[in-house]
Amino acid sequence: MESKSDGSRFYLDGAVLYTHVDSEGRNRLDYVAAMERALVGARSVLILGTAGGALASQLCRRGIEVTTVDNVAASFDLARRWFGMPADVQCVHADALAFLDETVDRWDAVAIDVFKGAEIPWVMFGPAVGGLLVKSLRPGGRIVWNVADDTRSLTAFRVEKILRAAGLAARRVAVLDETAGNTLVIATPQDTRD
């Protein structure tokens, strides 16, 4: 949808808002801005889940090398055509977990924003997920996983548990406040110093 009053654009899946950008293609969603801030310092980022490409666009415009993976091929055209995703963003049409399993590439950071409606697909909670994510990181890399729920939700807890089981130090960060809005689960390698 496009707003007649200000030219901003929205990507909706039913009642779920995936992307909102202004008329210049700049992000207008708090959780995307929070993910961008959590990724500061990374020179390369793998994004699992594209939607309208707002996060990929914001990072690419900062000079970060971005690869985005989505199992819906049309999402890339939609992101470029309607939401201004730059041509420099590398787009891969694949299932996120299959891609992680097969790739030999490594990134400074991985951002996970995979949803079916407002829910994270159950396959993302499988026992191999944490290890696959760690395998895709360069040394010292970080993972930023978006959860469309508050910090005390079972989903946020599950995501944190998956990342901790993979040997990472993980924490839940509220985007708006503890009981409303999204949660980012941010994970980094454990500090092994005594």
Backbone bond lengths (Angstrom), bond angles and torsions (degrees), N, CA, C in turn:
res aa  C-N    CA-C-N  psi(-1)  N-CA   C-N-CA  omega(-1)  CA-C   N-CA-C  phi
1 M - - - 1.436 - - 1.530 108.80 -
2 E 1.328 114.14 150.74 1.455 119.46 175.83 1.523 109.33 -125.99
3 S 1.319 116.25 133.75 1.455 121.76 178.45 1.523 109.71 -75.62
4 K 1.317 116.79 127.89 1.466 120.55 177.48 1.522 111.18 -70.55
5 S 1.327 117.01 -29.10 1.465 120.06 -175.54 1.531 113.40 -74.73
6 D 1.342 118.28 -39.43 1.466 118.38 -176.03 1.530 114.66 -130.12
7 G 1.326 118.10 0.62 1.465 121.17 177.41 1.515 114.67 76.98
8 S 1.345 117.49 5.14 1.464 118.54 177.91 1.522 109.52 -71.21
9 R 1.326 115.47 155.96 1.465 120.61 -176.37 1.515 110.49 -123.19
10 F 1.332 114.54 146.81 1.456 123.46 -177.45 1.517 109.13 -126.41
11 Y 1.332 116.19 139.13 1.464 121.80 171.99 1.520 105.52 -112.26
12 L 1.330 114.94 112.38 1.462 121.73 -179.51 1.517 110.00 -115.59
13 D 1.321 115.54 141.39 1.464 122.49 170.22 1.516 104.79 -118.00
14 G 1.329 116.35 95.15 1.455 120.56 -171.10 1.516 108.04 66.10
15 A 1.322 117.08 -121.98 1.468 121.44 179.66 1.525 112.29 -94.21
16 V 1.335 117.73 -0.04 1.464 121.50 -176.14 1.528 109.80 -92.34
17 L 1.336 116.31 124.04 1.458 122.48 178.42 1.525 109.09 -89.73
18 Y 1.329 116.54 117.35 1.464 121.48 179.27 1.524 112.34 -96.27
19 T 1.328 116.74 -36.84 1.460 120.78 -174.55 1.515 109.63 -144.41
20 H 1.337 115.95 141.79 1.466 122.02 171.49 1.520 106.57 -144.76
21 V 1.326 116.32 119.18 1.458 121.40 178.32 1.526 108.99 -126.43
22 D 1.344 116.07 156.44 1.457 119.38 176.04 1.527 109.57 -79.47
23 S 1.317 117.08 -176.86 1.470 121.14 -175.98 1.531 112.39 -64.90
24 E 1.333 117.77 -16.92 1.467 122.38 177.71 1.526 111.92 -94.32
25 G 1.337 117.69 0.09 1.460 121.65 -179.74 1.520 113.82 85.86
26 R 1.345 117.59 14.10 1.469 120.95 178.55 1.529 109.93 -88.55
27 N 1.315 114.83 138.51 1.456 122.57 -178.29 1.531 112.45 -56.98
28 R 1.359 115.47 144.16 1.460 120.84 175.88 1.525 112.40 -128.71
29 L 1.333 118.07 13.46 1.464 121.22 179.19 1.526 110.71 -103.58
30 D 1.329 115.70 133.93 1.469 121.44 -177.98 1.524 112.62 -59.50
31 Y 1.342 117.56 -42.59 1.462 118.12 -175.39 1.523 111.45 -67.79
32 V 1.341 117.87 -34.24 1.463 120.40 177.47 1.526 109.61 -67.35
33 A 1.334 117.54 -42.45 1.471 121.22 177.05 1.526 110.25 -61.68
34 A 1.328 117.58 -39.49 1.467 121.07 178.59 1.527 110.69 -66.41
35 M 1.327 117.49 -39.36 1.464 119.65 176.93 1.526 110.47 -64.13
36 E 1.325 116.15 -42.45 1.469 120.15 178.67 1.530 110.40 -59.19
37 R 1.320 117.50 -45.33 1.475 120.81 178.50 1.529 111.50 -62.22
38 A 1.325 116.70 -38.27 1.468 120.60 -179.30 1.529 111.98 -69.47
39 L 1.320 116.93 -17.10 1.465 121.42 -178.43 1.530 113.04 -99.94
40 V 1.328 117.42 3.65 1.464 121.31 179.94 1.529 109.50 -55.91
41 G 1.316 115.20 135.59 1.462 121.27 179.04 1.515 113.76 98.89
42 A 1.319 117.34 -20.10 1.469 120.04 177.64 1.531 109.10 -74.08
43 R 1.310 116.56 139.25 1.467 120.81 176.11 1.521 111.56 -96.30
44 S 1.339 115.86 -20.92 1.463 120.62 177.49 1.525 108.06 -140.41
45 V 1.342 114.85 137.97 1.464 120.17 -177.90 1.521 109.50 -135.52
46 L 1.317 115.20 133.07 1.457 123.02 170.19 1.515 106.89 -98.70
47 I 1.331 117.00 126.75 1.460 121.61 177.88 1.523 108.35 -113.55
48 L 1.315 116.03 123.08 1.464 121.70 175.22 1.523 106.86 -98.58
49 G 1.326 116.76 114.14 1.459 123.12 -175.53 1.519 109.20 100.90
50 T 1.325 117.22 125.24 1.464 120.62 -172.74 1.518 113.50 -111.47
51 A 1.329 118.10 -46.90 1.472 123.09 -172.26 1.528 108.37 49.87
52 G 1.339 118.27 -124.70 1.459 121.60 -179.93 1.517 114.28 -86.37
53 G 1.324 117.62 2.22 1.457 121.61 174.94 1.517 115.61 75.69
54 A 1.334 118.56 19.27 1.472 120.47 -177.47 1.525 112.47 -60.80
55 L 1.330 118.00 -45.48 1.459 120.19 179.97 1.522 110.30 -65.75
56 A 1.318 117.45 -45.90 1.462 121.32 178.41 1.526 110.58 -57.82
57 S 1.317 117.04 -42.86 1.466 121.48 -179.60 1.517 111.76 -63.77
58 Q 1.337 116.31 -47.86 1.466 120.78 -178.33 1.532 110.27 -59.95
59 L 1.331 117.10 -44.54 1.461 121.18 -179.03 1.526 111.62 -67.41
60 C 1.325 116.80 -43.84 1.463 121.43 -179.67 1.530 110.64 -61.53
61 R 1.311 116.83 -40.39 1.474 120.56 179.19 1.530 112.09 -65.60
62 R 1.320 117.13 -19.11 1.479 121.42 176.50 1.527 111.38 -89.38
63 G 1.340 117.09 2.80 1.459 121.07 178.80 1.512 114.58 89.25
64 I 1.320 117.14 12.50 1.465 121.57 179.95 1.528 108.91 -86.90
65 E 1.321 115.88 138.72 1.469 121.77 175.84 1.526 107.72 -75.53
66 V 1.341 117.04 119.70 1.465 121.42 -173.65 1.524 110.75 -120.78
67 T 1.323 115.01 131.51 1.462 122.84 170.08 1.514 106.55 -119.47
68 T 1.321 117.29 127.38 1.459 120.79 178.24 1.520 109.70 -119.59
69 V 1.325 115.15 139.15 1.467 122.11 -176.54 1.524 108.39 -120.92
70 D 1.321 116.01 133.33 1.464 120.59 177.27 1.520 108.79 -149.32
71 N 1.331 116.36 144.74 1.466 119.95 178.67 1.526 111.99 -86.15
72 V 1.329 117.73 -0.84 1.465 122.36 176.00 1.528 107.25 -109.83
73 A 1.323 116.86 102.73 1.467 121.49 -175.38 1.524 112.30 -58.59
74 A 1.326 117.44 -34.80 1.468 121.14 -178.13 1.524 112.47 -64.94
75 S 1.326 117.69 -19.45 1.467 119.62 -178.33 1.527 111.60 -62.95
76 F 1.315 118.29 -32.25 1.461 120.81 -178.76 1.524 111.15 -68.34
77 D 1.331 116.46 -46.02 1.469 120.40 177.49 1.524 110.22 -62.74
78 L 1.318 115.92 -43.59 1.459 121.09 178.68 1.530 110.09 -59.78
79 A 1.331 117.65 -45.91 1.462 121.77 -179.01 1.525 111.87 -63.70
80 R 1.315 116.90 -40.19 1.472 120.21 179.92 1.531 111.48 -73.74
81 R 1.310 116.05 -46.29 1.466 120.85 -173.27 1.527 113.55 -72.93
82 W 1.324 117.45 -42.63 1.456 120.57 -172.12 1.519 114.72 -106.56
83 F 1.337 117.12 -19.24 1.462 119.46 -175.95 1.526 113.51 -121.45
84 G 1.329 117.23 6.44 1.461 121.46 172.08 1.511 116.59 73.16
85 M 1.346 117.92 25.68 1.461 118.77 178.50 1.531 109.75 -65.89
86 P 1.340 117.86 126.52 1.469 121.19 -176.60 1.531 113.36 -62.78
87 A 1.316 114.38 151.46 1.470 120.99 178.63 1.521 111.77 -64.48
88 D 1.338 118.06 -22.25 1.472 121.53 -179.48 1.519 113.48 -70.00
89 V 1.330 118.29 -16.02 1.461 120.69 178.26 1.525 108.27 -72.22
90 Q 1.329 116.34 123.30 1.465 120.39 177.89 1.520 108.56 -79.66
91 C 1.318 116.87 125.50 1.463 122.37 -177.57 1.526 110.10 -110.57
92 V 1.336 115.67 131.53 1.458 121.71 179.95 1.521 108.60 -124.57
93 H 1.326 116.25 119.28 1.462 121.09 176.35 1.527 107.86 -85.84
94 A 1.326 115.87 106.17 1.460 120.72 -178.48 1.521 109.50 -166.62
95 D 1.310 115.77 160.64 1.456 122.03 168.83 1.530 107.05 -69.34
96 A 1.323 117.69 135.20 1.466 121.92 -174.97 1.523 112.53 -56.79
97 L 1.326 117.57 -48.30 1.465 119.72 -176.65 1.524 112.11 -70.73
98 A 1.328 116.95 -37.32 1.467 119.69 176.59 1.531 109.99 -63.50
99 F 1.330 116.16 -41.34 1.456 120.26 178.01 1.525 110.49 -60.90
100 L 1.334 117.32 -48.74 1.466 120.80 179.67 1.523 111.63 -59.32
101 D 1.320 116.11 -39.27 1.458 120.90 -179.26 1.527 111.78 -65.86
102 E 1.338 116.99 -36.05 1.461 121.45 -173.02 1.526 114.42 -93.20
103 T 1.315 118.52 -26.08 1.461 119.65 -173.65 1.527 112.10 -72.14
104 V 1.330 114.42 147.26 1.462 120.80 172.75 1.530 109.88 -107.86
105 D 1.318 117.15 -4.30 1.458 122.12 179.28 1.523 110.65 -72.99
106 R 1.331 114.88 157.58 1.464 121.79 178.32 1.526 108.68 -132.85
107 W 1.339 116.39 148.50 1.462 122.70 -178.38 1.517 109.75 -127.93
108 D 1.336 115.29 159.26 1.463 121.04 175.20 1.521 111.26 -69.02
109 A 1.330 115.83 -28.29 1.461 120.00 -179.08 1.520 109.39 -152.61
110 V 1.334 114.31 153.43 1.463 121.51 173.69 1.522 107.32 -125.27
111 A 1.321 115.69 129.49 1.464 122.44 176.44 1.521 107.83 -111.45
112 I 1.323 116.48 128.75 1.466 121.03 -179.84 1.518 108.47 -112.79
113 D 1.332 115.01 122.34 1.462 122.55 -179.97 1.533 107.55 -141.36
114 V 1.322 115.30 53.75 1.465 123.05 -174.42 1.524 109.06 -99.34
115 F 1.330 115.02 122.19 1.458 120.53 -179.35 1.520 111.02 -142.12
116 K 1.306 114.51 152.88 1.464 123.74 166.31 1.520 103.41 -120.62
117 G 1.328 116.96 101.66 1.457 120.27 -169.78 1.513 108.07 69.09
118 A 1.326 117.34 -127.60 1.467 121.32 179.73 1.525 112.25 -98.66
119 E 1.326 117.61 4.68 1.470 121.49 -174.66 1.524 111.63 -112.88
120 I 1.312 115.35 144.67 1.463 120.64 171.34 1.525 106.98 -76.27
121 P 1.341 118.02 128.65 1.472 119.70 179.81 1.530 111.37 -58.21
122 W 1.327 116.25 141.78 1.471 121.08 -176.67 1.515 113.14 -57.42
123 V 1.311 118.19 -30.16 1.458 120.74 -178.98 1.536 111.02 -60.35
124 M 1.324 117.36 -25.96 1.466 121.16 179.58 1.532 112.77 -71.87
125 F 1.334 117.02 -9.45 1.463 120.94 178.50 1.527 112.31 -101.65
126 G 1.343 116.78 10.62 1.463 120.75 -178.35 1.521 112.94 -67.39
127 P 1.335 116.77 162.45 1.470 121.50 -174.48 1.530 114.45 -65.88
128 A 1.326 118.32 -22.26 1.466 120.23 -177.31 1.527 113.26 -89.76
129 V 1.327 118.21 -10.91 1.467 121.90 -171.35 1.522 112.55 -59.21
130 G 1.308 118.21 -50.20 1.459 120.89 -178.41 1.518 112.59 -57.15
131 G 1.326 116.48 -46.14 1.462 120.82 179.06 1.517 112.81 -62.98
132 L 1.329 116.72 -38.88 1.467 120.28 178.19 1.524 110.96 -65.10
133 L 1.323 116.53 -39.54 1.467 120.09 178.56 1.528 110.64 -65.60
134 V 1.319 117.51 -44.65 1.462 121.38 179.44 1.520 110.66 -62.04
135 K 1.317 116.73 -39.95 1.475 122.04 179.77 1.525 111.53 -60.63
136 S 1.325 117.29 -28.24 1.467 120.88 -176.54 1.534 113.09 -86.46
137 L 1.338 116.92 -4.38 1.468 121.02 -177.67 1.518 112.40 -92.80
138 R 1.324 115.37 143.90 1.455 120.99 167.59 1.528 107.48 -75.33
139 P 1.333 118.00 160.33 1.467 119.60 177.63 1.530 111.01 -53.46
140 G 1.327 115.43 133.87 1.452 120.79 -179.67 1.518 114.54 80.23
141 G 1.324 117.00 5.48 1.461 121.05 -177.20 1.513 113.20 -71.14
142 R 1.324 115.58 173.86 1.465 119.63 -179.73 1.521 110.69 -137.92
143 I 1.317 113.88 158.73 1.460 122.32 177.75 1.520 107.95 -119.49
144 V 1.336 115.83 135.94 1.462 122.08 176.14 1.525 106.36 -126.85
145 W 1.341 116.47 113.02 1.467 122.26 -174.15 1.524 108.73 -115.25
146 N 1.327 116.64 120.55 1.459 122.37 179.07 1.520 110.99 -83.50
147 V 1.329 115.70 130.17 1.459 122.96 174.69 1.530 106.94 -121.33
148 A 1.322 116.77 125.07 1.468 121.15 -178.19 1.527 110.03 -84.68
149 D 1.323 115.18 60.62 1.461 121.71 -179.21 1.528 107.64 -164.49
150 D 1.322 116.71 173.44 1.462 119.62 -177.40 1.532 111.59 -79.36
151 T 1.325 115.79 171.73 1.472 121.51 -174.16 1.518 113.57 -66.00
152 R 1.332 116.96 -21.92 1.468 120.11 -178.31 1.525 113.12 -95.59
153 S 1.317 116.65 7.44 1.465 119.87 -177.51 1.524 111.52 -74.64
154 L 1.318 115.35 155.33 1.457 121.39 176.76 1.530 110.31 -61.42
155 T 1.319 117.24 -37.02 1.466 120.53 -179.54 1.523 111.12 -63.88
156 A 1.332 117.79 -46.15 1.467 120.60 178.44 1.533 110.47 -61.56
157 F 1.322 116.46 -40.09 1.466 121.04 177.94 1.529 110.46 -62.62
158 R 1.340 117.52 -44.27 1.476 121.11 -179.70 1.524 111.42 -61.44
159 V 1.334 116.04 -44.46 1.463 119.97 179.71 1.528 109.94 -61.41
160 E 1.318 117.48 -46.53 1.464 121.26 178.45 1.534 110.52 -59.21
161 K 1.319 117.08 -42.54 1.467 121.92 -179.50 1.533 111.41 -63.03
162 I 1.324 117.39 -41.02 1.472 122.32 178.47 1.528 109.98 -60.16
163 L 1.319 116.46 -44.79 1.461 120.59 -177.34 1.531 111.64 -71.68
164 R 1.324 116.68 -37.66 1.480 119.87 176.56 1.531 110.47 -65.83
165 A 1.330 117.26 -39.17 1.469 121.02 179.23 1.528 111.42 -64.36
166 A 1.337 116.53 -23.08 1.465 120.88 177.91 1.525 111.72 -87.31
167 G 1.351 116.72 6.35 1.454 120.78 176.06 1.516 115.28 90.50
168 L 1.323 116.76 14.76 1.458 120.40 -179.10 1.525 111.35 -101.11
169 A 1.308 116.22 153.92 1.461 122.04 170.23 1.524 105.76 -86.20
170 A 1.324 116.84 117.80 1.464 120.65 -175.05 1.524 110.19 -123.40
171 R 1.336 114.85 146.40 1.460 120.19 177.24 1.516 109.05 -143.61
172 R 1.315 115.30 150.33 1.466 122.37 177.99 1.521 109.12 -96.01
173 V 1.323 116.46 131.57 1.458 122.04 -178.76 1.526 108.56 -124.67
174 A 1.326 116.25 123.14 1.464 121.17 178.62 1.523 109.85 -72.89
175 V 1.335 116.53 135.89 1.458 120.20 176.45 1.523 110.27 -81.25
176 L 1.331 118.35 -44.01 1.463 120.68 177.88 1.519 110.56 -104.61
177 D 1.315 116.80 -66.11 1.463 120.76 172.19 1.519 107.98 -153.45
178 E 1.302 117.43 179.28 1.471 122.11 -173.07 1.528 113.98 -59.84
179 T 1.325 117.84 -27.81 1.467 119.80 -172.35 1.520 114.36 -116.98
180 A 1.320 118.28 1.12 1.471 120.11 179.93 1.521 109.15 -142.16
181 G 1.307 115.89 148.38 1.461 120.27 177.46 1.514 112.33 91.22
182 N 1.319 115.08 -167.63 1.452 121.99 -177.97 1.520 111.06 -87.25
183 T 1.336 114.25 165.54 1.459 122.66 173.48 1.516 107.38 -124.35
184 L 1.312 116.87 136.22 1.456 120.95 169.50 1.517 107.34 -102.87
185 V 1.317 116.00 130.34 1.454 120.48 171.79 1.524 105.26 -101.60
186 I 1.325 115.04 115.17 1.457 121.57 -175.55 1.524 108.25 -109.54
187 A 1.330 115.93 128.33 1.464 120.73 -175.87 1.513 110.92 -130.90
188 T 1.322 114.73 139.67 1.458 122.56 177.81 1.524 108.50 -136.53
189 P 1.321 117.86 165.29 1.471 119.53 178.13 1.527 110.84 -58.87
190 Q 1.326 116.03 146.18 1.465 121.67 177.01 1.515 109.12 -62.58
191 D 1.307 117.58 142.45 1.464 122.12 173.47 1.533 106.55 -79.98
192 T 1.334 116.79 117.01 1.464 121.03 -174.95 1.526 112.22 -95.81
193 R 1.337 117.11 3.21 1.471 119.25 178.17 1.524 109.44 -73.94
194 D 1.329 117.33 147.32 1.477 122.24 176.30 1.498 110.84 -81.46
